[in-house]
Amino acid sequence: MDVTGLRESMVAKLTEQQGVSERVAAAMRAVPRHLFVPGVPPDEAYRDEPIVTRRDDAGRPTSSSSQPAIMAAMLDQLDVRPGHRVLEIGAGTGYNAALLARLAAPGGLVVCLDIDADVADEARAHLDEAGLPQVEVVCRDGAEGHPERAPYDRLIATVGAWDLAPAWMEQLAPGGRMVVPLDVNGLQLSVALDRDGDHWTSRSVLPCGFMRMRGSLAGTEVTEVVSRDPQVALSLPGPRELGDLAAALGSAPVELPLGDLLDGRKAPQDGAWDAGHHTGVPMWLALHEPRWCTVLGEEHGFCAGIAEPSAVALLPLWGDAVVRGHGPGGERLARELLAHVRAWTDAGRPQPTGLRIDVHPAGADVPGPLVVRKRHTTVSVALPSRG
């Protein structure tokens, strides 16, 4: 099989679809992804898809090779230059560390941390197989950073982080940048952060989705299996009591069509959503609705919604242009969810890429409209102004 051709095709498609920089594209052409996912057929290794490599006893994914599209986008956010010293939080398969090593060469340093010894060992083996023994792989809690090699010019987390670890901020050199999949009230965003006086401010923001950090920096997010037959998983920004949602979701729903709210001008064709809703609506709910949730299920697909004890309203993020209310009070919640979609449309259908995110020290008095107080930081989020 022509693995070089497969790799070239993958990179060409990414470059066409999202304008990957030439430096990142060159690194992706140089690093053979299939070596980092042994046992996966090469034609699958070079698809633009994540590849789960480890699961826990309950079958939940714990490690993976991330989707190449988001890896490329985050590497462009990070802007690694030759000679840079780079710290990566989360080893995965070692593929991203290999890309970082190419970008930092010549003269650079890449240190990769993982809390799981088996994951770290496998990443080490893959990097050796790919001819990159210079990448340092260390088994430790990523929240600690790696002070032995600090300071770093760049830091990237390839695992979802509820908060920024003090060690990361301390170990970055002046002028350093970090790119972190940061949790904002249950919404995960890849945020490129630079120092701005006494705080950190975003230079770019992208929607993303990563497995969450374990260890000392684990956050408040909750994912519960509501039903196993059919399979339904519910994700919340934090723990709260919701009663018997399995019974609610098993009941016949009340359906409210979205009508002409999808793009503010016309009704959808064939009842399908148009582009932009699948990132914009969850962002709007995270900023404005404390009861918001996401649901992933065999029958429901991937949905954003509002959940209360024994009732839930769901908005499919792909497919049907309808809001469904389940359980007692489901119709009321569906109308409230529909009102959020209307407000998002009236606001100009803002997207995560337009957000400004500022990260201040814990306890700081900062403006909103959304302020999220975490263990080590206070995060403020602002929507772009219209016009």
C-alpha positions in Angstrom: 0.0 0.0 0.0 1.3 3.5 -0.9 1.4 5.1 2.6 3.2 8.1 1.3 0.4 8.8 -1.1 -2.2 8.3 1.6 -0.3 10.8 3.8 0.0 13.3 1.0 -3.7 13.0 0.2 -4.6 13.6 3.9 -2.5 16.7 4.1 -3.7 18.1 0.8 -7.3 17.8 1.9 -6.6 19.5 5.2 -4.7 22.3 3.5 -7.6 22.8 1.1 -10.3 22.6 3.7 -8.8 24.8 6.5 -5.7 26.5 5.1 -3.1 24.7 7.2 0.2 26.6 7.2 3.0 25.3 5.1 5.2 24.5 8.1 2.6 22.4 9.8 1.7 20.7 6.5 5.3 19.9 5.9 5.6 18.3 9.4 2.5 16.2 8.7 3.9 15.1 5.4 7.2 14.1 7.1 5.7 12.1 10.0 4.2 8.7 9.3 1.0 8.6 11.3 0.5 4.9 10.7 3.6 4.1 12.8 1.9 5.6 15.8 -1.2 3.5 15.6 0.2 0.0 15.0 -2.5 -2.5 14.1 -4.7 0.1 12.4 -4.7 -0.3 8.5 -2.9 2.5 6.8 -6.0 3.7 4.9 -7.7 4.2 8.2 -4.6 5.8 9.8 -4.7 8.5 7.2 -8.4 9.4 7.4 -9.2 12.7 9.0 -10.7 10.9 12.1 -9.7 10.3 15.7 -8.5 6.8 16.6 -9.3 5.5 20.1 -6.3 3.5 21.4 -7.3 2.8 25.0 -10.5 2.3 27.0 -11.2 1.8 30.7 -13.1 -1.2 32.1 -16.4 0.5 31.4 -15.5 0.9 27.8 -15.0 4.7 27.9 -12.1 6.0 25.8 -9.0 7.1 27.8 -6.5 7.7 25.1 -6.5 8.3 21.4 -4.8 9.7 18.4 -6.7 13.0 17.8 -8.4 14.0 14.6 -5.7 15.4 12.2 -7.8 18.5 11.4 -7.9 19.7 15.0 -4.2 18.7 15.5 -3.2 20.8 12.6 -5.3 23.7 13.7 -3.9 23.7 17.2 -0.3 23.5 15.9 -1.0 26.6 13.8 -2.4 28.3 17.0 0.8 27.3 18.9 3.2 28.7 16.2 6.3 26.6 17.1 9.5 27.9 15.6 12.9 26.3 15.1 14.8 26.2 18.4 11.7 26.5 20.6 11.4 24.5 23.8 8.0 22.9 23.9 6.1 21.1 26.7 3.2 18.8 25.7 0.6 17.7 28.3 -0.8 14.3 27.3 1.3 11.8 25.2 -1.4 10.0 23.4 0.3 7.9 20.7 3.3 10.2 20.5 2.2 11.5 17.0 1.6 15.1 18.1 5.0 15.1 19.9 6.6 13.9 16.6 5.0 16.8 14.8 6.2 19.2 17.4 9.7 17.9 17.1 9.7 18.5 13.4 8.4 22.1 13.9 11.0 22.8 16.7 14.0 21.5 14.7 16.7 22.3 14.4 17.9 23.0 18.0 14.5 22.7 19.7 13.4 20.5 22.6 10.1 18.6 23.1 9.1 17.2 26.4 5.9 15.1 26.6 4.1 14.2 29.8 1.4 11.6 30.5 -0.1 10.4 33.8 -0.5 6.8 32.5 2.8 4.8 32.4 1.5 2.4 29.7 0.6 5.3 27.5 3.9 7.0 28.0 5.8 3.8 27.3 3.9 3.2 24.1 4.4 6.8 22.9 8.2 6.3 23.6 8.2 3.2 21.5 6.3 4.8 18.6 8.7 7.8 18.6 11.7 5.5 18.5 10.2 3.6 15.6 9.7 6.9 13.8 13.3 7.9 14.3 12.7 10.6 16.9 14.6 9.5 20.1 15.3 13.1 21.0 11.7 13.7 22.2 11.6 13.2 26.0 8.6 11.3 27.3 8.0 11.5 31.1 5.3 9.7 33.1 3.9 12.2 35.6 0.8 14.2 36.3 0.7 16.9 33.6 -0.5 19.5 36.1 3.0 19.5 37.6 4.6 20.5 34.3 8.3 19.6 34.0 10.4 22.1 35.9 13.6 20.2 35.2 13.5 21.5 31.6 11.8 24.9 32.1 11.5 27.5 30.8 9.5 26.7 27.7 8.6 28.8 24.7 5.5 26.9 24.0 3.1 24.7 25.9 0.3 22.6 24.4 -2.3 20.3 26.1 -3.8 17.6 24.0 -6.2 16.7 26.8 -9.2 18.7 28.0 -8.3 21.0 30.9 -10.9 22.4 33.3 -8.4 24.9 34.6 -4.9 26.2 33.9 -2.2 24.7 36.2 -0.1 27.2 38.0 3.0 25.2 36.9 2.2 25.8 33.3 2.1 29.6 33.7 5.2 29.6 35.9 7.2 27.4 33.5 6.5 29.4 30.3 9.2 31.9 29.4 8.4 35.6 28.9 6.7 35.8 25.5 5.7 32.2 25.7 2.4 30.9 24.5 0.1 28.1 25.6 -2.7 26.3 23.6 -5.1 24.5 25.8 -8.5 22.8 25.3 -10.1 24.8 28.1 -13.4 24.0 29.6 -15.8 27.0 29.7 -18.9 26.1 31.6 -18.9 22.6 30.0 -17.9 23.9 26.5 -14.4 22.8 25.4 -12.4 25.4 23.4 -8.9 25.3 22.0 -7.6 28.7 23.3 -4.2 30.1 22.3 -3.2 32.3 25.3 -0.5 35.0 25.5 0.5 37.0 28.6 -1.0 40.4 28.8 0.3 42.2 31.9 -1.1 40.4 35.0 -3.3 38.0 33.0 -3.5 35.8 29.9 -5.6 36.7 26.9 -6.8 34.7 23.9 -5.2 35.2 20.4 -7.5 32.6 18.8 -10.3 30.3 19.8 -11.5 27.2 18.1 -14.1 24.6 19.0 -12.7 21.2 20.0 -13.3 18.0 21.9 -10.8 16.1 23.9 -10.8 13.5 26.7 -10.6 15.2 30.0 -7.6 15.4 32.3 -7.2 13.0 35.1 -5.2 13.6 38.3 -4.9 16.8 40.3 -6.3 19.1 37.6 -9.5 17.0 37.0 -12.5 19.3 36.8 -16.2 19.4 37.6 -17.5 18.0 34.3 -19.8 15.0 34.6 -20.6 12.4 32.0 -23.2 9.9 32.9 -24.6 6.9 31.1 -28.3 7.5 31.4 -29.3 4.3 29.5 -27.4 1.3 28.1 -30.1 -0.1 25.9 -30.4 2.0 23.9 -27.0 3.7 24.8 -27.5 7.3 26.0 -24.8 9.5 27.6 -25.4 12.9 29.2 -22.7 15.5 29.8 -23.0 18.4 32.3 -20.7 21.3 33.2 -21.0 20.1 36.9 -22.8 17.6 39.1 -26.5 18.2 39.7 -29.6 16.0 40.5 -31.7 15.2 37.4 -33.9 12.4 38.5 -35.0 9.7 36.1 -33.9 11.0 32.8 -33.9 7.6 31.3 -37.7 7.4 31.7 -38.1 10.9 30.4 -36.0 10.1 27.3 -38.0 7.0 26.7 -41.3 8.8 26.6 -42.9 10.2 23.5 -41.5 13.7 22.8 -43.2 17.0 22.1 -41.7 18.4 18.9 -41.4 22.1 18.0 -40.0 22.9 14.5 -37.3 25.5 14.2 -38.9 27.0 11.1 -37.0 30.0 9.7 -34.6 30.4 12.7 -31.7 28.5 11.2 -30.1 31.3 9.3 -32.5 34.2 10.2 -33.7 34.5 6.6 -35.4 31.3 5.3 -36.6 27.9 6.3 -34.2 25.0 6.0 -34.2 22.8 2.9 -35.3 19.2 3.6 -35.6 20.0 7.3 -31.9 19.9 7.8 -29.7 22.3 9.8 -27.4 24.7 7.9 -23.7 25.1 8.7 -22.7 26.9 11.9 -25.3 25.7 14.4 -23.4 22.7 15.7 -20.8 25.0 17.4 -22.7 28.2 17.8 -25.7 27.0 19.6 -23.8 25.0 22.3 -21.6 28.0 22.8 -24.7 30.2 23.3 -26.2 27.8 25.8 -22.9 27.5 27.7 -22.8 31.3 28.0 -26.5 31.9 28.8 -28.2 28.7 30.2 -27.1 27.2 33.6 -29.2 24.1 32.9 -27.6 23.3 29.6 -26.3 19.8 28.7 -25.3 17.6 25.8 -26.7 14.2 25.0 -25.2 11.5 22.8 -27.3 8.5 22.0 -28.1 5.8 19.5 -31.6 7.2 18.9 -31.1 10.9 19.6 -27.8 11.5 17.9 -25.6 14.3 19.2 -27.8 17.0 20.8 -27.5 20.2 22.9 -30.2 20.9 25.4 -31.7 21.9 28.7 -32.1 19.4 31.5 -34.2 19.6 34.7 -35.1 16.7 37.1 -37.0 14.1 35.1 -37.3 16.4 32.0 -35.1 17.4 29.1 -35.3 19.3 25.8 -33.0 18.4 23.0 -31.8 20.1 19.8 -30.1 17.8 17.3 -26.9 19.3 16.2 -27.0 17.4 12.9 -30.1 16.3 11.1 -33.6 17.2 12.0 -34.5 20.9 12.4 -36.6 20.4 15.5 -36.6 20.8 19.3 -37.9 17.8 21.2 -39.1 18.0 24.8 -39.2 14.8 26.9 -40.8 14.0 30.3 -43.0 16.2 32.6 -42.3 19.8 31.7 -40.6 18.8 28.5 -42.7 21.1 26.3 -41.9 24.1 28.5 -38.2 23.3 28.3 -38.5 22.8 24.5 -40.0 26.3 24.2 -37.2 27.8 26.4 -34.6 26.0 24.2 -36.3 27.3 21.1 -36.1 30.8 22.6 -32.3 30.4 23.0 -32.0 29.4 19.3 -34.0 32.5 18.4 -31.8 34.7 20.6 -28.6 33.2 19.0 -30.0 33.9 15.5 -31.0 37.5 16.4 -27.5 38.0 17.8 -26.0 37.3 14.4 -25.3 33.6 14.9 -22.0 34.1 16.8 -19.4 31.3 16.7 -16.7 30.3 19.2 -14.0 31.7 16.9 -15.3 35.2 17.7 -14.9 34.8 21.5 -12.4 36.7 23.6 -11.2 34.7 26.6 -9.2 36.3 29.4 -7.7 34.2 32.2 -7.0 36.1 35.5 -5.7 35.0 38.9 -8.2 33.3 41.1 -10.6 35.6 42.9 -10.0 38.5 40.5 -12.9 41.0 40.0 -13.4 40.9 36.2 -16.3 41.8 33.8 -18.5 39.3 32.1 -20.8 38.6 30.4 -19.7 35.1 31.6 -17.3 34.7 34.5 -16.2 31.2 35.5 -14.4 30.9 38.8 -12.0 27.9 38.9 -9.5 26.6 41.5 -6.5 28.5 40.2 -7.9 31.1 37.8 -10.9 33.3 37.0 -12.0 33.1 33.3 -14.0 35.8 31.6 -15.6 35.3 28.3 -17.0 37.9 25.9 -18.9 37.6 22.7 -17.8 39.6 19.7 -19.6 42.9 19.1 -21.8 43.1 16.1 -21.1 45.3 13.2 
